[in-house]
Amino acid sequence: MAMGKRMGKGMILSIESSCDDSSISITDIATKKLLYHKKISQELEHSKYGGVVPELASRLHALALPAILEECKPWFDQLKAIAVTNEPGLAVTLIEGVVMAKALSISLNIPILPINHLKGHIYSLFIGKEAQFPMTVLLVSGGHTQVIEVTSHDVMNTVATTMDDSYGESFDKVAKMMGLGYPGGPLIEKLALLGDASRFLFTVPLWQSPLIAFSYSGLKNQVRLSVESSCVEDYPHIASAFQKTATDHLIQKLKKYFKSYKPERFAIVGGASANLYLRAEIDNLLSPYKAPLLLAPLEFCSDNAAMIGRCAVEEYVRGNFVNYDEIVVNPRCKL
């Protein structure tokens, strides 16, 4: 690849547009230090619909990303590569970031680093510092619920995943049932603080199943029936019972998994990892194993380009470059 700026010290510009957050960062390759980061959220625009509208998200990315990029121009002559999320995510929003990456690659004559969004979430733990492997990772977000055994940057094995809905998505849907708005995670967590979880008893999903897997569609239906037959004054109790049951499901399956695979180091990543109730329950779970709990700063739990940039440093040193005409969008790709 005849890319003149590819070798030596420098920086990586990273783009994240996998869903409804427009974000760009600048990361120093040698020190892994985050030099610049900005994110523009679309929460207000999507809130009226109770969830993300893909076509609207795409149009908003087309406005926000160029505006953020203007602030990055002072670093252009020091860039060695452009990193961009190309999988997984919404096809119409991933394309916005990839198109920008292609344009920058051509104009600056530097290669592209395609980044898996889920791998990026794992590196949200290590922004500005060295990575610590091996570890067991619980990834919980609006689109994913999975347990990943991370041996190294190049060896990541998913050992459990959701059979239907995700942990984060269930919070969004329950919030929509109650007319609370979007995103639902923080709204349900806040409302749950005012409620008594014992007032509503929901069945923990798959509690009798030997499978180490997750499922939230049945729990969502239980909550829907309770919401429809209750008054607004009961909503805090429903929120509290739902949050407890949804989290109990994770804890139960992790306990089952730990019977055969004891964790040395454990991490929670993804947008839903910002839930303080979940963090406390996982911390209690890990206590007998003496396994440290790794958590990303709250500002980097949700989708952001800083985590993409940190992951991109690892891809850069491994030489995992592509030309602008080689990168493809893989909306349903997994780790």
Secondary structure, DSSP 8 states (H G I E B T S, - for coil): ---TTSSSS-EEEEEE-SSSEEEEEEEETTT--EEEEEEEE-HHHHHTTTS--HHHHHHHHHHHHHHHHHTTGGGGGGEEEEEEEEESS-HHHHHHHHHHHHHHHHHHT--EEEEEHHHHHHHGGGTTS----SEEEEEESSS-EEEEEEEETTEEEEEEEBSSS-HHHHHHHHHHHTT--SSHHHHHHHHHTTS-GGGS----TTTT-----B--HHHHHHHHHHHHTS-GGGHHHHHHHHHHHHHHHHHHHHHHHHTTS--SSEEEESGGGG-HHHHHHHHHHHGGGT--EEE--GGGTSS-HHHHHHHHHHHHHTT--B-TTT----TT---
